[in-house]
Amino acid sequence: MKGMTRSSKVMVKKKVMVVDDHPIVRQGLAQLINQEDDIEVCCEAENMKNALLVVEKFHPDVAIVDIALGESTGVRLIKELSEKYQDMPILALSMHDESLYAERCLRAGAKGYIMKKEPPERVISALMKILAGEVYVSDNLGSKLLNKLVGTAEGTNSSPVDQLSNRELEVYELYGKGLKTREIAERLSLSVKTIETYVDHIKKKMKFKDSRDLLMHAVQSTMGEDAKKDHT
């Protein structure tokens, strides 16, 4: 009987959802995660719409969400998922420097933030940490957040992007990807006038001189670190 009890014990792996608009990235993450003994990818999605469908079908225990999705920012998806599925921790994944987007993702409900340039084993460590109920950030970001919490000078220096609302950030990023005002309006299902209003708000908040200045900075912000190096 005891032998039967031991042999009947089967490890139940924690299920992971991967959301990224690049198939190669999803495949790479799946291969990495599926090598582990206690976690496995149960579903994938390329955008916000698909993510909301598969999460209902597969009920993952944890999600990895790229913050730069095709038709919207992952920040909006993180916020919606964290509100609907409070027991499912979310790890934000990004090519953007953590100083620009990490705090925004955490405020939206993510339990961790990791950059795509980090070693693969760091992704696994981050997943296991948030599954254990902890928060994952880099040591550098953790120090900045603590400094900001206690009001030290180092922690109070914030990026101009932090002043933007989530919707303004979406418009800003799409601007940086080369979309025109009408294209952005269609992508976000908003009127051209509304997008123009958001653009005006962005200019004022970030103190851009004109639309050309906004475009230049938006392109630089939405490029990955490697792309930035190539343009310097």
C-alpha positions as CSV (number, residue, x, y, z in Angstrom):
1,M,0.0,0.0,0.0
2,K,2.8,2.4,0.9
3,G,4.5,1.6,-2.3
4,M,1.4,2.4,-4.3
5,T,1.0,5.7,-2.5
6,R,4.5,6.8,-3.4
7,S,4.2,5.7,-7.0
8,S,0.8,7.4,-7.3
9,K,2.2,10.8,-6.4
10,V,2.5,12.9,-9.6
11,M,4.1,16.3,-9.7
12,V,1.6,18.8,-11.1
13,K,3.4,21.4,-13.1
14,K,2.5,25.1,-12.8
15,K,0.9,26.3,-16.0
16,V,2.5,29.3,-17.8
17,M,0.9,31.6,-20.4
18,V,3.2,33.4,-22.7
19,V,2.0,36.6,-24.4
20,D,4.3,38.1,-27.1
21,D,3.7,39.3,-30.6
22,H,6.8,37.6,-32.0
23,P,6.5,33.8,-32.7
24,I,10.2,33.3,-32.3
25,V,10.2,34.8,-28.8
26,R,7.2,32.7,-27.8
27,Q,8.9,29.6,-29.1
28,G,12.1,30.4,-27.3
29,L,10.4,31.0,-24.0
30,A,8.3,27.8,-24.3
31,Q,11.5,25.7,-25.0
32,L,13.2,27.3,-22.0
33,I,10.3,26.9,-19.6
34,N,9.3,23.4,-20.7
35,Q,12.8,22.1,-19.8
36,E,11.9,22.7,-16.1
37,D,10.5,20.0,-13.9
38,D,7.8,22.1,-12.2
39,I,6.5,24.6,-14.8
40,E,5.3,24.3,-18.4
41,V,3.7,26.5,-21.0
42,C,0.0,25.8,-21.4
43,C,-0.9,28.5,-23.8
44,E,0.4,31.3,-26.0
45,A,-1.1,34.5,-27.3
46,E,0.2,37.2,-29.7
47,N,-2.1,40.1,-28.6
48,M,-4.4,41.3,-26.0
49,K,-7.6,39.9,-27.6
50,N,-6.1,36.4,-27.9
51,A,-4.7,36.5,-24.4
52,L,-8.1,37.2,-22.9
53,L,-9.5,34.2,-24.7
54,V,-6.8,31.7,-23.9
55,V,-6.6,32.6,-20.2
56,E,-10.3,31.7,-19.9
57,K,-9.7,28.4,-21.6
58,F,-6.5,27.2,-20.0
59,H,-6.5,28.9,-16.6
60,P,-2.7,29.4,-16.3
61,D,-1.1,29.8,-12.9
62,V,1.3,32.6,-14.1
63,A,1.7,34.8,-17.1
64,I,4.6,36.3,-19.0
65,V,3.5,39.5,-20.9
66,D,5.6,41.5,-23.3
67,I,4.7,45.1,-22.8
68,A,5.1,46.0,-26.5
69,L,2.2,44.1,-28.1
70,G,1.0,44.8,-31.7
71,E,-2.2,46.7,-31.3
72,S,-1.8,47.9,-27.7
73,T,0.6,48.1,-24.8
74,G,1.0,45.1,-22.6
75,V,0.5,47.5,-19.7
76,R,-3.2,47.6,-20.5
77,L,-3.3,43.8,-20.7
78,I,-1.5,43.5,-17.4
79,K,-4.0,45.8,-15.7
80,E,-7.0,43.9,-17.1
81,L,-5.5,40.5,-16.2
82,S,-4.5,41.5,-12.7
83,E,-8.0,42.8,-12.0
84,K,-9.8,39.8,-13.4
85,Y,-7.4,37.1,-12.2
86,Q,-6.0,38.4,-8.9
87,D,-4.5,35.0,-8.0
88,M,-2.4,34.8,-11.2
89,P,0.9,36.6,-10.9
90,I,2.2,38.4,-14.0
91,L,5.8,38.9,-15.1
92,A,6.3,41.8,-17.5
93,L,8.9,41.2,-20.2
94,S,10.4,44.0,-22.2
95,M,13.1,45.2,-24.5
96,H,12.8,48.6,-22.9
97,D,15.0,49.7,-20.1
98,E,13.4,49.1,-16.7
99,S,13.8,52.8,-15.8
100,L,11.2,53.7,-18.4
101,Y,8.4,51.1,-17.9
102,A,9.0,48.9,-14.8
103,E,7.3,51.0,-12.2
104,R,4.3,51.5,-14.6
105,C,4.0,47.8,-15.0
106,L,4.1,47.2,-11.3
107,R,1.5,49.8,-10.7
108,A,-0.7,48.1,-13.3
109,G,-0.5,44.8,-11.3
110,A,2.6,43.0,-12.5
111,K,4.5,41.1,-9.8
112,G,7.8,41.3,-11.7
113,Y,9.7,43.0,-14.5
114,I,12.5,41.6,-16.5
115,M,14.3,42.8,-19.6
116,K,14.8,40.5,-22.7
117,K,18.5,40.9,-22.6
118,E,18.7,39.1,-19.3
119,P,20.2,35.5,-19.2
120,P,17.5,32.7,-19.7
121,E,18.0,31.4,-16.2
122,R,17.0,34.8,-14.8
123,V,13.6,34.4,-16.5
124,I,13.1,31.1,-14.7
125,S,14.2,32.6,-11.4
126,A,11.8,35.5,-11.8
127,L,8.9,33.1,-12.6
128,M,9.6,31.0,-9.6
129,K,9.8,34.0,-7.3
130,I,6.5,35.5,-8.3
131,L,4.9,32.0,-8.1
132,A,6.1,31.9,-4.5
133,G,4.2,35.1,-3.8
134,E,7.2,37.5,-4.0
135,V,8.0,40.4,-6.3
136,Y,10.8,40.2,-8.8
137,V,12.8,43.3,-9.9
138,S,16.6,43.7,-10.5
139,D,18.7,44.8,-7.6
140,N,19.3,48.2,-9.3
141,L,15.5,48.8,-9.8
142,G,14.8,47.6,-6.2
143,S,17.2,50.2,-4.8
144,K,15.6,53.0,-6.9
145,L,12.1,52.1,-5.8
146,L,13.2,52.0,-2.2
147,N,14.9,55.4,-2.6
148,K,11.8,56.8,-4.2
149,L,9.7,55.4,-1.3
150,V,11.7,57.1,1.3
151,G,12.0,60.3,-0.7
152,T,15.7,60.4,-1.3
153,A,17.1,62.5,-4.2
154,E,18.2,59.5,-6.2
155,G,14.8,57.9,-6.1
156,T,12.8,61.1,-7.0
157,N,14.4,61.4,-10.5
158,S,11.8,60.0,-12.8
159,S,11.6,59.7,-16.6
160,P,9.4,62.1,-18.5
161,V,7.5,59.0,-19.8
162,D,6.3,58.4,-16.3
163,Q,4.1,61.5,-16.6
164,L,2.1,59.9,-19.4
165,S,-1.2,58.1,-18.8
166,N,-1.4,54.5,-20.1
167,R,-3.4,55.6,-23.1
168,E,-1.0,58.5,-23.8
169,L,1.9,56.0,-23.6
170,E,0.1,53.8,-26.2
171,V,-0.2,56.8,-28.6
172,Y,3.4,57.7,-27.9
173,E,4.7,54.2,-28.7
174,L,2.6,53.9,-31.9
175,Y,4.0,57.3,-32.9
176,G,7.4,55.9,-32.4
177,K,6.6,52.9,-34.6
178,G,5.9,55.3,-37.5
179,L,2.1,55.2,-37.5
180,K,0.2,58.3,-38.6
181,T,-2.5,60.0,-36.6
182,R,-5.3,58.3,-38.5
183,E,-3.6,54.9,-38.3
184,I,-3.3,55.3,-34.6
185,A,-6.9,56.2,-34.3
186,E,-7.9,53.1,-36.3
187,R,-5.6,50.9,-34.3
188,L,-7.0,52.1,-30.9
189,S,-10.6,52.4,-32.2
190,L,-10.7,56.1,-31.3
191,S,-11.4,59.3,-33.3
192,V,-8.6,61.3,-35.0
193,K,-9.6,64.2,-32.8
194,T,-9.1,62.2,-29.7
195,I,-5.6,61.1,-30.8
196,E,-4.7,64.7,-31.6
197,T,-5.8,65.6,-28.1
198,Y,-3.5,62.9,-26.6
199,V,-0.7,64.2,-28.8
200,D,-1.1,67.7,-27.4
201,H,-1.1,66.3,-23.9
202,I,2.1,64.4,-24.6
203,K,3.8,67.5,-26.0
204,K,2.9,69.5,-23.0
205,K,3.9,66.9,-20.4
206,M,7.2,66.0,-22.1
207,K,7.9,69.6,-23.1
208,F,8.4,68.8,-26.8
209,K,8.7,71.8,-29.1
210,D,6.7,70.4,-32.0
211,S,5.5,67.2,-33.6
212,R,8.9,66.5,-35.1
213,D,10.5,66.7,-31.7
214,L,7.9,64.3,-30.3
215,L,8.4,61.9,-33.2
216,M,12.2,61.9,-32.7
217,H,12.0,61.1,-29.0
218,A,9.2,58.5,-29.6
219,V,11.3,56.6,-32.1
220,Q,14.3,56.5,-29.7
221,S,12.1,55.4,-26.8
222,T,10.4,52.6,-28.7
223,M,13.6,51.1,-30.2
224,G,15.4,48.4,-28.3
225,E,18.8,49.0,-26.8
226,D,20.7,47.2,-29.6
227,A,18.8,49.3,-32.2
228,K,19.8,52.5,-30.3
229,K,23.5,51.5,-30.4
230,D,23.2,50.9,-34.2
231,H,21.9,54.4,-34.6
232,T,24.7,56.1,-32.6
